C-alpha cells in the first residue's frame, strides 16, 4: 500500500512540474510575441481611391486591362509589377509609398508620416 501511495505521489509531482514548465514556456513565448508587435511599424495600405487612380495610370500605360475597381486583384498586382520594373522600382506588386509617389498619386496625411 505504501508503494502505491509513493508511486501516485511521484506521478502527481512529475505532472505538476511538467505543467509548471509548460506554463513558464508559454508565458515566455507570449511576452516575446508582444515585444515584436510593439516594435513593428504600421502597415502601409493604399485606400480604394488610390488603387483606382493607380489602375487608371496602369491602364493608360498598357500595364493593366481591367476595370478601375479599387481592389488589388491579381491583374492589378501583375500590372504593378510591370510598372515597377519599367520604373526601376523594387518589384513587389503592391501599392507601397514609393510606388504611389512615383505614380503621382497623392498620399493621405497618415501615409505621409509612415
C-alpha positions in Angstrom: 0.0 0.0 0.0 2.9 2.3 0.8 4.4 1.6 -2.6 1.2 2.5 -4.4 0.9 5.8 -2.4 4.5 6.6 -3.2 4.0 5.9 -6.9 0.9 8.1 -7.0 2.6 11.0 -5.2 5.6 10.7 -7.5 3.4 10.8 -10.6 1.5 13.9 -9.2 4.8 15.7 -8.5 6.1 14.9 -12.0 2.8 16.0 -13.6 2.9 19.3 -11.6 6.5 20.0 -12.6 5.6 19.3 -16.3 2.6 21.7 -16.2 4.6 24.4 -14.4 7.4 24.2 -17.0 4.9 24.3 -19.9 3.2 27.3 -18.4 6.5 29.1 -17.9 7.5 28.5 -21.6 4.1 29.7 -22.8 4.4 32.9 -20.8 7.9 33.5 -22.2 6.7 33.0 -25.7 3.7 35.3 -25.3 5.8 38.1 -23.9 8.3 37.8 -26.7 5.4 38.0 -29.3 4.2 41.1 -27.5 7.5 42.8 -27.9 7.7 42.0 -31.6 4.3 43.7 -32.3 5.3 46.7 -30.2 8.4 47.4 -32.3 6.7 46.8 -35.7 6.0 49.7 -37.9 2.4 50.3 -39.0 1.4 48.6 -42.3 1.1 50.9 -45.3 -2.2 50.4 -47.1 -3.5 52.2 -50.1 -7.1 53.2 -50.0 -9.7 52.3 -52.7 -9.4 55.8 -54.3 -5.6 55.5 -54.6 -6.0 52.0 -56.1 -8.4 53.3 -58.7 -6.0 56.1 -59.6 -3.2 53.6 -59.9 -5.3 51.3 -62.0 -6.1 54.2 -64.3 -2.4 55.0 -64.7 -1.6 51.4 -65.3 -4.3 51.1 -67.9 -3.0 54.3 -69.6 0.5 52.9 -69.7 -0.8 49.5 -71.0 0.2 47.6 -67.9 -3.4 46.8 -66.9 -6.5 46.0 -68.9 -9.1 45.6 -66.2 -11.7 47.9 -64.7 -11.0 50.5 -62.0 -12.4 48.6 -59.2 -10.4 50.0 -56.3 -9.3 46.5 -55.3 -5.8 45.0 -55.6 -6.6 41.8 -57.5 -4.2 39.6 -59.3 -4.4 41.6 -62.6 -3.7 44.8 -60.8 -0.7 43.3 -59.0 0.7 42.0 -62.3 0.3 45.4 -63.8 2.1 47.0 -60.7 5.0 44.6 -61.1 5.4 45.6 -64.8 5.2 49.3 -63.8 7.7 48.9 -61.0 10.1 47.1 -63.3 9.7 49.7 -66.0 10.3 52.5 -63.5 13.3 50.7 -61.8 11.5 50.4 -58.5 11.6 47.4 -56.2 9.2 44.9 -57.8 6.7 44.0 -55.1 3.3 44.0 -56.9 1.9 46.2 -54.0 1.0 49.8 -53.8 3.6 51.0 -51.4 4.5 54.5 -50.6 7.3 54.8 -53.2 5.2 53.4 -56.0 2.3 55.8 -55.2 4.6 58.7 -55.1 6.2 57.7 -58.4 2.8 57.5 -60.0 1.9 60.9 -58.7 -1.0 59.6 -56.6 -1.5 61.8 -53.5 -0.9 60.3 -50.1 -3.1 60.8 -47.1 -1.6 62.7 -44.1 -1.3 59.4 -42.2 0.6 57.8 -45.1 3.0 60.7 -45.4 4.4 60.1 -42.0 4.8 56.3 -42.4 
